[in-house]
Amino acid sequence: MFDKSGRNLTAIVAGFVQKKRNVDEWKGILHHIESIRKHKIDVACSCGMGRRKTEAGLHLLELMKQLVKA
């Protein structure tokens, strides 16, 4: 979707945060996606959060917070 000036309004959410990688690897992934898109994107956990224990979910959320603040 584009606004009247031609600016892209489509939000991209990339679900790549998962426990097998670390914040430094995620930074590289995020940078790569954003460089291709030439636009900031939103970040999410990969699928499967509903089957995880609360502690694991909270841990991943804390890691995502570190990623987006970096």
N, C-alpha and C positions, 0 to 999 in steps of 0.2 A: 504494500500500500504506500502511496506517495502523497505528500501534501501538495498544495498549489505551486510551490516553488520547485518541486521535483525531488525534495528530500525524502529518502526512504524512511517510512514509519514502521516497517515490519520489525518486530522484536525477534531476535534469535536467542534461544535458550539452549545451551549445549550441556547435556547431561554426561559429563565425563569424570566427575569426582567419584572415586571409589577407593576402597581400602588398600588395593594392591599397589598404588602409586603414592608419591609424596608431594608436598607442596611445591618443591622445585620442579618436578616433572609436570605438574599441573600448570605452573607458570609458563612453561615452554609450550604446552598444548594451547593454553589460552592465547598467548602471544601469536602463535601460528594461525589460529582461527581468526583472530581479530585482524591480523595483517592481510589475510585473504579477503575478508569481508570489508576491510578498510572502515571498520566501525566497531564500537564497543559491543560486547554481547553479554547476556546474562548467563549465570552459571548455576548448574543444578547437579545433584547426585545422579549417578546412573540408576537404572531401575532396581527394584528390589528393596527399597527402604521400608516398605510395609511389613516385611518378614523379619526385619532386624530387631534386636532388643533396643529398648529406649537408650541405653548407654551408648551403644554403637552409633545410633542415629545422632545423638547429641555430639559425639566425638567428630563425626563427619561434618556436622554443621559448624563446629568450631574450626575445623580445618578449612572449610569453604570461606569462613570469615577471614582467616589469615590470608587466603589466596586473594580475595578481592581487595583487601587492604594493602597488599604488597605492591 
